[in-house]
């Protein structure tokens, strides 16, 4: 994996190597692009922001300490969008973990991040080829992170009403099984569940207005818009136990720079797992499958494991983006 992107030198020793990868791809042209700098030692905030802005991806991950106390499986990471630092980014974490595992060997990694330590497992999957993932010795590299302890809260009625108005939907469009709440697993994400697939597909919004609300509410991640088929969860009065397998489609709105919608969002997947556990609509441990990216032409697939308590595990792959 040697895809480097030229950047203006910001330290006297060398220009940092910038990798370009796409994470959580469901097809060869899917997934969410991320920048990865495996050695950002000595780069100041302005340099980190400049690299992220030049790349233009939703996030770029920087290892500001690539080997804490000499341990090359223990690193310190920071994340930047094209316009600001982000506390945590799931797809860039997966991309970074895959790149590290290829260079340093698979196994357990620990990322120190602005939201706390993140445990990451990397393994080789000998049963799959290289079409959708980076490889080592012909085997696909898999990575999975476990989020920080999640939280769920309700927005005020005024905030909820403003958000729905910005999305062009009404309370009647909401799926009554899934109330509008905010969920956290590294970033705060409001979750809006729409009952109609037609309304879900036709969703439009003004990026600047939504960005202003997100900044006021400190929603540093995305706005998660969810559609779950009627059979995905039982009605509250149903006698059957909640399912342990849950499959949904999401749209994650992220107006930043030229981007309006994220094709794959690892932190939102973890937050959605926490949201579903909070509602009691899954039997834990549960497996959550999320389809995302169809509306921006980059099909993606995210898989999360929801335990009875604690952080949510999100797994996926990453592959280099070939430059021409």
C-alpha positions, 0 to 999 in steps of 0.5 A: 500500500504505497498510494501517497498524496503530495502535500506541502512540507510542514516540518523540516525532516520530510513530507508525510506520506498520505494514504488514501483508502476506502472503508466499508465498501460493498462493491469495488466502487463503494465505501467511504474514502479516508485519508490516513497519515501513519506518522504525523509526528511534529505536525501542528494543528494547522498542518493537519487541517491543511492536509485534510482540506487538500484531500477533501475526504470527510475525514483524515486520520493522523497518528500523532504518536505512531508508537506510544512508549515504543509499542507499535500497536499502541498509537495516538490518533486525531481526526480532521474533516476538511474544515475542523477536527472531529473527536472520532471517526469510525471509517478512518479508524478502520482504514488506519487499522488495516494499513497498520496491520498490513505494515506491522502485522495483524493483532490487537491495536489500541488507539488513544483518541480525543474521546478515549481509548479504542480497542481494535482487532485486526485479522486475516480472513483466508476465505475471501479474496482481495476484491473488497479489502486490502490483503496480506499474502493474498488474504483480506485484512479485517478490522473491528473497533469497539466504541467508547461507552455509549449514551442516548438522550432526547433532544428538546421538542424545539430542536426536534421540530427544527431538525424535521423541518430542515429535512422536509418531513413531518412527525407523521412521516416518522416510524412510530417504532423508533423515536427521534433521539440522539445517540453517542458512541464517540460522536453525537448523532440524532437518529430520525427513522422514516416509515416510508421508503419513498420519503426516505429516498426523496429526502433533501435538505439545505446543507448550510442550514443543517450545518448551522443546527449541527454546530449549535447542537455540537453534533460532530458526527452525522444526522442518521436517517433510518429506514427499517422494513416493517418486519425488522422489529416487532411492534411494542405490543407484540408477544414475540421476543425482539430479534437478534438479527437486525438489518436496516438502511441509513443515510448519514447527512454530513454537510462539510465542504463539498460533502453533503452525505456520508457513504459509510459512517462507523461512528454512526453505526456504533451509535445506532447500535446503542440506540437500538439497545436503548429502545429494547428492540433487539435481543442482545448480543445482536448483529446489526447490518447496515446498508448505506451509500446507495444515494451517493453512488458508493454502496457500503456495508457495515456490521455491528455487534451489540452486546448487553452492555458497554461499547458497540463493536463495528467491523469492516475492511478497507482498500487502497484508492488507486490514483491515476 
